[in-house]
């Protein structure tokens, strides 16, 4: 069918019209059903429509619905807009039996204009805009999936069927997007986590991951990496309690501002809470000792486990959980130290992200939210300090008004993964409020008591969430230094004693050197073992046969390679030792530079 659509329409208008096309096609495809309509908005990469019907839609229904969508396009139906009074709108949709639409109308403010759009027998409540005719909707669309969704996002409401779809102006764009979705599906950390035996979720602990031995290795290597950064940037690690009296959370302001996201318990007739954040504990630690300006900046780091209540419908693999650890830190300093400290933090953040091959990093400055603590003058001072630090470090940044924490503004770092999806990871939050609320003081150079300022900071954020993001970024193929299994030694013939003995000799020497290695001595074919090593995404398969035994060598096959390389054992250990250097924070990106050169070139390194 030749395209009749107007190329001047923007993509959002096309998708908005396609959402109505989808709803009309579903109604036509199931004439025996009473289909009630919810809402059908556009989203970042497409659109959806919430449907209430008895029949449970599956992928088998999609071709039938898509065929009907094409038929409606071919009918060249005129799309007409009509302004409705509130009473007329309610009466019209009530007569159609669209009680969800009636509920929406009743919740719309009286001063808003109500409009409907009609195409053929189909009419929907909508603000628009839309194309003029159904023939102007491109046929480059695809129904993607269906999922359950609470009506209006409220758990006490009925669960509707949310049909996701997408549309583009060209077939090429559609196919590129479908290819992207397929790659994203293959990289989904929930899928890879199960296939690679990294972690599991169980209904006995909703939102609380169980890390299997392989997953625990990756988790602990992430923590160890951050600890190496801490050593380089002069942090002191602390350990704080999990359960604290709610009085502490009243002092910090979390009880008033974060109450709905906390877990509480009663102990000896007093209310306690599982900590949702580490900062109040660090405030107490600073308060218990007398510090002077010579001790500042004082950098506390904490991997303590924290708990936050998330609604069950929002939980998602490792990226949205109820219990997690952060690479959390709090820096106590004086006002005149802010610029230098934030400069150090910016250097630290970019070093961290580039080590994990997140090369596209964006920076946002998030300012005071509507719900906040403290005087406006302190917010002015804090926001200006962060802005000045970004300017002085020549960081391009976007302003994000109203998205700061309730106790202070913040700098947020977003990274793009291998599929160009953006995630917020690190944050630098400047806090004038908690030092005031906890009455913190230090002795300044004049011998007088002065109030410190606190910087809240995290690089990876939640270790669990970063695990999931990084797993998808590398597609499960971890770099050698962090891979849960770094090599598998495979004798060509498992029943050949000389080959098996030699395989275990290599295994013991590599294991004693600290490498994560095992022997696959099963009586299975080499083809099967090779496929399994590749499927497990293990960096190296080390094959030993009679030839390797005779020359004290090994046949090395890297993950993703179709060929092998013959190496001496000494050559292999040299290769492994070189790859392990990448576990050091600055090795991959900065190993060619000394610290002085890094500082001199800092402007160039952090250009976004």
N, C-alpha and C positions, 0 to 999 in steps of 0.2 A: 504494500500500500504506500503510495507516495505521501510525503509529509505535507500537511496543510498548515502546520502550526506557525505562529508568529515568533520568529527568533528574537524579537525585541522583549519578550516576556523574560523576567528574571527567573532563576531556578526555583526560588521560594514560591513564586506564584504558580509555576508549573506543578510543583509538588503539592501545593495546597489544593489545586484543582484535581490532581490525581488521587488525593485522599477521598474526595467526594466520589470520584469515579470508582474507587475501591468499594466504598460503602454501598453504592448503588448496585454494583456487580454482585456483591454478597447477597443482597436482598433478592435480586433476580435469580441467582443461582440456587436459592433455597426457597422456592415459592410456598412450600408446605410449612415453613418455619415462621414464627413470629420473631422478627429481628428488631431489636430495639437498639438505637444508636446512642453512643456516649459522646466522646469527643474525637477529633481527628486532626491533630496539629502536625506541623512540620517539625523535624528535628535536624540535628547537624548533618546527617548523611541520608536523609530520606523523610519518611513520615510514618504515622501509624493511625489506626482507627480502633477505638474500643467498642466492642460489639457484645450485646447480651442476647444469646440464643441457646436453645437446647442442644443442638448439634455441636459436638466438639470438633472444631476445625483441626485438620492435620495437613501435612505436606501433600498428601494425596488429593486434597481439595484445591490446591493452588492453581494447577493448570486449568481447571474448570472455571475458576474465578477470573483468571487472567484472560481466558478466551472471551468471557462476557465483557471484560473491560475493553478489549479490542472491538467488540461488536458495538458497544456504546459510542466509542470514538467514531466508528464508521457511520453511525446514525446521524452525525453532524448536528447534535441537539444544541439549540440556543440556550445559553446560560443567562438567566435573568435575575436581577437584584431587586429586592422589594424591602421598603422600610415598613416596620410593623410597630403598632402600639403594643404596650405590655399586655393589655387584656386580649388583643387580637392574637398575639404570639402564643399566649398560654392556651387560648381556646383552640387555635389551629393545631398545635402539637398534641394537645390532650385528645382531640378527635382522631389523631393518627395513632394514639396509644403510645406516644413517645414520652413516657413519664420522666425519663432521665433528662430530656430536653426541657421539660416543664420545670424540673428542679433547678436546672441551670439558669433558666430565665428568672425564676424567683430569687436567685442569689445575685443577679446582676444589679448594680446600683441604678436607682431610678433615673439619674441624669444621662445614662448611656443610651445611645441610639441602637435599637435592635434591627437587624437586617437578616433576611433569608435569601438563599440562592436556589433557584430551581432549574433542573435540566430534565426535560421529559416528565415522567411521573415522580421524580425524586426531588424532594425539597429538604434543605438542611439549614439549621440556624448557624449563621456564620458572619464574621466581620469582613471576610474577603481579604485581599482581592482575588479574582479568578480570571481565567481566560474567557473569551466571548462565546466560544463554541467548543463542544467536546472534541471536534476534529482538530482543534488547535493544541490538544494535549499530545505530546510525543508518545509514540508507542514503545519508547525505550524505558520500560519499567519492569520491576520484578518483585513479587511477593517473597519475603525472606524467611519469616518465622511467625509463630504465634506463641503467646505466653499469657499467663494469668496476671491480672492487675486489679487492685482494689479500686472501686469507683471513687474518683476524686482523691485517690491516694490515701484513703482512711481505712484502717484495719477493721473497723466495725461496719464497713460497707460491703456490698456484694462484690464478688470476684467476677470481673468481665474477661472476655477474650481480647487481648490486644494483638492485632494483626500488624506486623511490621512490614514495610515495603520501601522501595526506593525508586527514583525516577531521575533521568538525565536528559540532556538536550541532544545527545548523540549516542549511537550504539557503542561506539568506541569507549566513551566515558563510562557507560554502564558496564561493559565487559571488564574494563580496568578496575572498577569498583568491586565487581563480583570476584575477580582474581584476588584483590586485596582482602576481601572477607574470607576467602578460602584460606589464604595464608594466615590471617589472624586466627581462624579456627584451628589450624594446625599448630599454632604457637600458643594457644590458650593455656595458661598456667595450670588450670584445673585439669585439663586433659593430660598435659605433660607431667604434672605432679603425680598422677596415678600411674601413667605408663612407665615413668622412670623411678617409681617407688620412692618419692621424695617426702610426701606428706599425705595425710588423710584427714577427713572430717567425719565426725560421728554424731548422731542425734543425741547422745548422752551429754555432749558438751557443745551446744550450738555456737557457732562463730569462734571456736577455739581449736586451732589446728594441732594435730599430732604429727610431729616430725619424725619420720622413719630414720634409720641410721644414715642413709645416704643424704637425706635432707638436713639432718643435724650437722653433717660435715660442712655443707654449704653455708648453713646458718652460722656456725661457729667461725668459719673462715671470713664471713662478712664482718662479724664482730672483731675478729683478730686484726683485720685490715684497718678498721676504724681505730683500734687501740694503737696500731703503728703510727697512724696519723696523729693521735693524741700525744704520743711520745715526741713527735717532731714539732708539734705546736704547743707543748708545755701545758697539758691538761693533767689534772689529778683525778683519778677515778674514785668514786665513793659508792657506798651501798646504803640504801634507805629502806625503811619498813614498808610493808604492803598495806597494812591496815592501820588507820589513824583516827583518832577521835574527831567527830564532826566539828568540834570547836575550831580545829585548825582550818577546816574548809570554810568556816564562817569568816575567820580572819583573812584568809586569802581571797575571799569573794567567790570561790568556786561554788559554794552551796547555793548562793543566790543566782549565779549566772550559768551554772552548769549542772544543776540539780537533777534535771531529767535524764542526764547521760551517766549518772553515777549508780553504783551498787552499794546498798547499805545493809548493816547488820546490827543487832543489839548484843552487847556484851556487858553482863552485870548491870543491867538496867541503864546503860548508857548507849547512845547511838554512835556507831563507828562507820567508816566508809572505806571500801577498797580504793586505793589511790588511782585517780584518772590521769594524774600528772605528777611529775617529780618535783616541780618547782617549790611548793610549800616546804617540803622536807629539806631542800637545799637552803631555803631562807632560815630555817631553824638551825642548821649547821653553822651558818655564818654568824648567827646571833649568839651562839654559845661560846664563841671565842672572841678575843680582842684582836682586831687587825688594824694595821696602820697602812699608810699610803705605800710603804715599801713592799707590802704583801700583794699589792694590786698591780695588774689585773689578776684576780684569783679565779681560776677556771676549774669548776667542778664538772665532771662527766659521770653519767649514770646509765647503766643498762637495765635498771630495775623494771620488773614487769608491772604493767599498768592495765587497768580494766575500765572499759567504757561500755555503757549499754547502747547497743544499736538494735533497731527494730529488726525482727527476723526477716522481713521482706527485703531489707537492704543488704543483708549479709551476702558476700560474694567471694568464695575462695579465700585467698590470702589478702586480697586488696580491701576487704571490709570485714573486720573481725571484732570480737569483743575483748580479747586479751592479746597483748602484744608488748614488745619491748622497743624502745626508741634508742637511737644513739644520741641521747639527750645531754645537753650541757647548759650550764648557767655561769655567766661570767660577771663577777662583781668588780666594778671599776668606778673611777671618778669621771666627772663630766669632760675633763680635758683629754681623757684617754679614748674617747669614743671613736674618733676618726681613724686613729691608728689601728685600733682593735678590729673595726669593721673591715679595714683594708686587709688585715691578716686573714679575716674570715673569708673574704671574697677569694683570696688566693687559695685558701684551704678548700673551698667549695669546688672551684674549677679544677683543682688538682684531683679531687675525689671523683667528680663526674667523668672527666676525661680518662681516668684510669679504667673506668667501666665502659669506655667507648661511647659515652653519651656526649657527642660533639656539638650538638645543637642545643644551646642553653639560652633560655630567655629569663629576664628579670622583671618582676613587678614590685612596685612600691604600694603597699596596702595601707590606707589611712583609717582614721577613727571610725568605728562602727556606731550605729545609732544607740546600741546598748553598750555602755562603757562605764569605767570607773575613773575618778580623778578629776582634777581641775583642767579647764581648757588650756591654760597657760602651759601646763606640763605636756599636754598633747602637742601644742605648737612647737615646743622645744624639741620633743622627741621626733616629730615628723621632719623638722628641718635638719636635725642631725643625720637622719638616714638619707635624706635627699642629698645633702652636702657630701656624704661619704660616697654615694654612687657617682656623683658628678666628678669628684676628685679622682676617683678610680676609672673615670671615663667608661662607665658601664651604661650602655643604652638600656633604658627601662621604660615600662609602661605604667602609668598611674592606674591604680585599682581602688577607686574611692569607696570607703565604707566597709572594706573587707579586712580591717585590722582585727587583732585580738581585743578582748574587752578591757585588757590592761595596758595596751600599747600598740603602736603601729609596727609594721613588719616589712621586711624584704623577702619576697618569695622567689624561689628558683624553679623553673619548669624545664624539663628535659624532653626531647623527642626521641622515641625509640626507633628501632630498625624499620618500622612501618610508618614512621613520621607521626605517630600518635603522641600527644603531649601529656605529661604527668607532672604535677607539682611534687617536688621532693623536699628540698631544704627550705628552711626559713630562718631569718634573723629578726628577732623581736626585741624592741627596745622598751624597757619597762621602768617607769618612774613610780608605779603604784604599789607593787609588793614591798619594796624597801620601806615605803611610808607605812603601809599597813602592819608590817612586822617590826617597825621602829628599828631598822638596821642602822648601824653607825660604824665609822672607822675614824682613826686619828689621822688628820691631814698633816702636811709639812709644817704648819704653824702650831701644831699641838692641840688643835681644836677638833671637836667631834663634827663629822660631816656625814651626810646621807649618801650612800653609794647608789649607783645606777646598776641595773641588772640587764644583761643581754641573755635572752632565751635563744638557744640555737640547736638545730638538728640538721645533719647533712642528708642521710638516707631517710630520715623520718622513722616511721615504723619499719623495723627490720623485716617483719612479715610481709608488709606491703611491697617493700623494695625487692624482696625475694621473688614475689610474683611478677613484678614489672621486669626485673632483670632476667628471669627465666624466659619470659616471652621475648625480650630483646635479643637474647642469644639463641632463641629457638630450642632451648634445652641443651645446646652444645656449649657447655661452660669452658672457659679458658683452662689450660692445664693446671694452673696454680690453685684453682678453686673447685675443680671437678671432683665429685665424690669418689669416682674410680678413675685413676689416671692411666692405667694400663692393664691389659689382660695378656698373660703369657699362655700361648696355645701350642702344645706339641702337635706335630702333624699326625703322629700315630700315638694315641694314648696308651696302647699296650706295648710300646717299645720302651724298654726300661731305660736305655741310654738317653732317649729324648725326654722322658718324664723326669729323670734325675737332673738333667741339664735345665729343664724348665723350672724346677723347684730351686735349683742353685741360683738362677737369675732372680727368681721371686724373692728369695731370702736376702740377696744382696741389695736389691732395690728397696725392699721393706725396711731393712736395717738402716738405709740411707734416708728413710722418712717418707718414701713414696707410697701412695695408696694403690696397691697392685694385688692381683690374685692370679691363680692358675686355673684354666679351664681344662680339666683332665677327663671330661666326660667322653664316653664312647659314642660320639656323634660325628657327623660329617663336617668337613671344614667349611662347606658352603653354609650349613646351618649356623655354625659358630660365628662365621664372618657376618652373616645377616644379623645375628643377635647382638654382636658387638656394635655394629653400625646403628641398629635400632636403639640401643642403650646410649648412643652418642658418646662412647668412651674415647678419649683423645687418641690412644694408641693400642693397636693390636700387635703383639710381639710373637711372631711365629718361629718355632724352632723345629727343624728336621735334622736328618743325618748330616747334611751339608753344614748347617749352623753349629752342630755339635762338633764337627771336625775342625772348623776354623775359629771356634770360640766367638761366633758372631750371632746375629739375630736379624730376621727379616721384619722390617718395621713398616706397618701400614697405618697411616694417619686417618682419623675420622674424616669421611667425605671423599677420600681418595680411592681411585680404582686400581692403583698400582702400589707396589711395595718397594722398599729401599733396603738394600743390604748394608748393615752397619756392624762395626765391632762393638763389643760390649762397652769399652771405654768411650767410644764415640756416642753411644746411646746415653750414658750417664752424663757426658758433657752437654748433650742436647737437653736432657731433663734439668740439669742444674741451671742452664741458661734460661729455660722457660720459667723456672721457679723464681727467678729474680723479679718477675712481674708482680709478685705478691707485695713488693715494696711500693709504698704510695707514689713515689715520684718516678719509678723506673721506666714505665712504658712511654710516658710523654716527655718527661723532663731529664732523662738520664744523660743527655748530651750537654745539659747546662749545669753549671754550678749555681749556688744560691745567689751569688752576685749578679750573674747574667740573667737569672730568672727575675730578679727584682728590677734590673735595668730594662728588661723586655716586657714588664708586667702589662703595660698598656696594650701592646700588640697581642698578648696571650689571651686577654679577656674580652676582646672585641667580639660582640655577639653576631 
